[in-house]
Amino acid sequence: GVSIILNKAVVRWDTHETTELIPGHAIGVSLKHCNDDWLHIIAVYAPSGDNQANSEFWPQLQTVWRARHPHCKIHVLLGDLNMTEAALDHIPSCSDDATVTTAFSNLKNHFKLADGWQLENPDTLDYTFSNMLTSRSHIDHIYVHEKLLALMHEWKILSSGVFTDHFMSSMQLAPPTELFVGKGRQAIPAHILSNLGAKKCIMDLTKTLHETLEHLRPFPCNPTNNVQTIWAMYKEDLLQQVSE
């Protein structure tokens, strides 16, 4: 089977609409994101071990999607494809049946989908499925509409954290209207204060700062000798000394 789990803390889950496309093999979820635009996601578990079934799955998916959503793009297609587009995505290297790869390519090209991980790692070989160390394959993918590639970041293949023979493909969608969140401001960990040497260093630097500011008080400020500049130098010296 196949499912999609929405994190209520980070997506507008209350706008979502779910469509069962192919029972046990494909499900679609549509939800609103930035600017009230719809994002259409399909999760798949393609037939395994049967080239005919897999090759028939992709045109069936395209037909069903067009019947249910005649004017909608597929923005994200993800899941276990049980096939690879390139021979190097298998160890030992081998090509999947041409009927399978052609059927998938037709769907991919029709909806203008691209493998973001492959585009970011053109010279890297990595795999998402291991069969008792005798073979490995990159069969779990995330394809996104080519116009959304610039909004997708952090393409990774990770351990899922549960006992399974598959690794997890992941990425982050960052809409242009979202606020940029940086690394945050640098701070001294609280446990540093339990170190007597660091504590003395902080006290000495702070005492010197106080004396410098008091000496500065009677004089007019200038671009190189003012409270803001001295305070910035104090913080830089403090972080450097404590880190050592």
N, C-alpha and C positions, 0 to 999 in steps of 0.2 A: 504494500500500500504506500500511499504518499500523503504528506500533510504539510501545512505551512503554519508556523507559530509566529504570532505577532507580539512584539514587546510593547505593552500598553504605555510604557514610560517614554518611548521615543518615536512612536508613529501615531497617526490619527486613526486608531483602530476602530473608532465608532463610525467611520465612513466606509468601512470595508464591505465589499460584496464578494461572495464566494461562488464559484461555478465548478461543478464536477464535469470535467471534459471527457475523460476516458476512465471509467471506474477501475480503481486499483492502480492506475498508471499515470494519470495527469489531473491536476487540479489548478484552477486559476483563482487568483485573488486580485481585486482592484480596490485601491484606496486612494484618497486624496493626500497630496503632500503640499509643497510650496505653491503659493498662488492659486490654490484650489485646483491644480492640475491633477489629472488621474494618472496613477502609476499602475500598470498592468503586469502582473507577475504570474508565471506559470512554473510549477514544480512538477518534475516528471520522474518516473521510474520506468525506464524503457525495458521492453522484453529482453530477457537474457537467454543466451544459449540457443537461439533460434533466429537465424539470419532473415528468414522470410517474415517472421513476426515483427522483428525490429525494423526491417525495411518498410513494412506496411504501416507501422506505428506513426511515422513522421508525416506522411501525407494525410493520414486519418486525423492527426492532431491539427494540422493546418485547416482541413475541411471543417472540423467541429468548431474551431475557434472562429473561423470566418462566418459560420452559420449563427453562432451565439453573439459575436461581436463584429458585425460586418464593417464597421468604420473605425475599429480600434487597432492600434499597434500592439505588438508584444514588446514591452520594455525590458523585461528580464525573463530569461529562460534558464532554469537551474535544476540540478539534480543528477541522478545516476543515469547516464546515457547508455551504459553498457556497450559502448563502441568508442573508437577514437578516429580522428581524422587523419592521423599520421602514423606510419609504422614505428617511428621512434618513441611513440607514446606507449609502447609495449616493451617489456623485457621478458623473454627474448624478443627482438624486433620482428614484427610481422604486421602485415596490412589486414585490416578488416575487409569483409566481403564488399565488393564494389557496389552492389545493390543497396547495402546499408549506408555506406558513406555518401553515395549519390543522393539517396532519399533525404538524409539529414542536410546535406549541402543545399538542396533545393529549398527546404524550409528556412534554413539560415539566411540564404540569399534573398528569399522572398520578403522576409521581415527585417532585413538589413541588420542582422545580429553579428556580434563580434565577441571573441574570447579575450576579455581584458587581461587575464593573467598571462596568456601567451604573448600578447602585444607588449606587456611590460617586461617579460622575461624571454625574449626571442632566442637566447642562446643557452637557456637553462632546461634541463630535463628533470622533471619531478613526477611523482606518481601518487595516486590517491587510493589504490587498491592493491593489496598484497595477498597472494595465494600460497600460504605456507612456505614462503621464501623461494618457491620455484618459479614464480612469475610475478610481474608487477605491471600495472596499467594505470594510465591517467584517464579514467572514465567519468569522474565526477567534475562537472564544469559549471561555470556561471557565464552565460552569454547575455550581453546587453545590447540594446539598440545603439547603433553607431553614433547617434547624436547625443547620447548620454555618457559616452566614454569619458568626456572631460570632467564629469561630476563624480566619477567612480575612483576611489582611492584604496590604498592598503590591500591590494590583491595578495592573498596568502593561501598557503596550504598548511593546515594545522591539525594537530591531534584533536579529536573531538572530546576527549576527556572521559569517554566511556569505552568499555571493551568491545571493539569491533575491528573488522579487517579493512575498514575504510578510513581514510583521512578526510578532513573537512575543507572544502573550498570556501573562502570568505572574501568579502570586500566591503567597503563602506560607501554609502551614497551621501554626498555632500551637496545639497541644492545650493544654488548661488545666493539665495535669500537668507540662508542660515548664517548666524553669527559665527565668526571665526574664533575658535577657542585655542589659545596658544599653550605653551608649556607651563604658564604660571610664573609667579615671581619667585626668585631664589630666596630661600630662608634657611636659618640655622636650626638643625634638629634640636628638640628640647633636651635630649639626653646629653648633649654637649656640655650643658651646665653642671653636670655631675663630675666633669673632668676638672680637677683643680688647676691644671696648667692653662686650659682653655679659659676657665673662669677668670684667672688672673690677667690673661691677655685681654679679655673683653673689658675688664675694669680699668686697665692701664690705658687702653686706646680711648675709652670713654672719658677718662679723666683728662687726657691730652686734648680731646675734642672740646671739653668744657672750658679748659684754660684758653684755647685758641679763640673760641667764640667770645669769651669775656674780653680778651685783648682786642678783638675786632670791634667791640661795641662802640667806642668813641669815634671811630673813623668812618668816613663814607665808603659805601660799597663800590666796587668796580668789577669789570667782567672777569677778572682772574682771582679776585679776593672778596668773596661774599659768602653768606651763610649757605646758600644752595650748593655752591661748588665744594665748600669744605665738608658739608654733610655727605655729598656723593663720594668724596675721597675717603671719608671715614668708613662708609659702608663697604667700599671696595677693599680697603685695608683689612677691615674686620673679617670679611668672608675669606680673604686670602690667608690671613693668619690662622683662623680657626680650621680651615681645610688642611693646613699643614700639620 
